[in-house]
Amino acid sequence: MKLELVKETKPNGTILYSIEKDGSYVNNTATTMLEEAERWFTALENGSNSLTLKETIKTIEIDDKNDN
C-alpha cells in the first residue's frame, strides 16, 4: 500500500491537504490544516482502515452548447 500526503494549491491561493492511498483520494481527508492531514496520515500508517477510499472510474465532459 502506498500512502501520500498531498498538498494542492488552488488558483486563488487556497491550500488543501489530503491523503491518497495507492494513487486514489481517501474520502473526507481534504483539509486546509496540515496538522489534521498529518494525523489522518499517521492513523492510516498505523493500520487504521476507518477512512473511506473513493476513486473515479470514468469521466466524460459534454459540451452543453446548442450546436444549432
C-alpha positions in Angstrom: 0.0 0.0 0.0 1.3 3.5 -0.9 0.1 6.4 1.2 0.8 10.0 0.2 0.1 13.3 2.0 -0.8 15.7 -0.9 -0.7 19.5 -1.0 -2.9 21.2 -3.6 -2.7 24.9 -4.3 -5.8 26.4 -5.9 -5.5 29.3 -8.4 -6.9 31.7 -5.7 -4.0 30.6 -3.4 -6.1 28.3 -1.1 -4.1 25.3 0.0 -5.7 22.0 0.6 -4.0 18.9 2.1 -5.4 15.4 1.6 -4.4 11.7 1.7 -4.1 9.4 -1.3 -3.9 5.6 -0.9 -2.4 3.8 -3.9 -3.0 6.9 -6.0 -6.6 7.4 -5.1 -8.1 10.2 -2.9 -9.2 9.0 0.5 -12.7 10.4 1.1 -13.1 13.1 3.7 -9.4 13.9 4.1 -9.3 17.3 2.4 -8.4 20.0 4.9 -6.8 23.4 5.0 -4.9 22.3 8.2 -1.7 20.4 7.6 -1.7 19.1 11.2 -5.1 17.5 10.7 -4.0 15.8 7.5 -0.8 14.6 9.2 -3.0 13.0 12.0 -5.1 11.1 9.4 -1.9 10.1 7.6 -0.4 8.7 10.8 -3.7 6.8 11.6 -3.6 5.1 8.2 0.1 4.4 8.5 -0.6 2.7 11.8 -3.2 0.4 10.3 -6.5 2.3 10.7 -8.8 1.5 7.8 -11.7 3.6 9.1 -11.4 6.1 6.2 -13.4 5.5 3.0 -11.5 5.2 -0.2 -13.1 6.9 -3.2 -11.8 6.6 -6.8 -13.2 7.9 -10.1 -13.9 5.0 -12.6 -14.8 7.1 -15.6 -15.0 10.8 -16.5 -16.7 12.4 -19.5 -17.0 16.0 -20.4 -20.1 17.0 -22.5 -20.3 20.3 -24.4 -23.7 21.6 -23.4 -23.7 24.4 -26.0 -26.5 24.2 -28.6 -24.8 23.5 -31.9 -27.9 24.5 -34.0 
